[in-house]
Amino acid sequence: MKKIFSLALLVAFLATSAKADDIISTLEKQCDTGDFTACDNLGCEYSRGEYVEPDYKKAKKLFEMACEANNAE
């Protein structure tokens, strides 16, 4: 359910640049609380650099967090 919510939230808010800050903030909060699908989505945003300044080190860290969580499940 978290995966569907995170993905739906990402698609809904990234439609406009003005709302991009909101979705990035929301994904960061979700990732910080253990939603590792949000970490993965946030990593995608930082690796693409479309709505945020590209930060490959941050993207790598987020992808690693998501992978480690998936391996633990």
Stockholm file with secondary structure:
# STOCKHOLM 1.0

chainA/1-73         MKKIFSLALLVAFLATSAKADDIISTLEKQCDTGDFTACDNLGCEYSRGEYVEPDYKKAKKLFEMACEANNAE
#=GR chainA/1-73 SS CHHHHHHHHHHHHTTSHHHHHHHHHHHHHHHHTTCHHHHHHHHHHHHHCSSSCCCHHHHHHHHHHHHHHHHHC
#=GC SS_cons        CHHHHHHHHHHHHTTSHHHHHHHHHHHHHHHHTTCHHHHHHHHHHHHHCSSSCCCHHHHHHHHHHHHHHHHHC
//
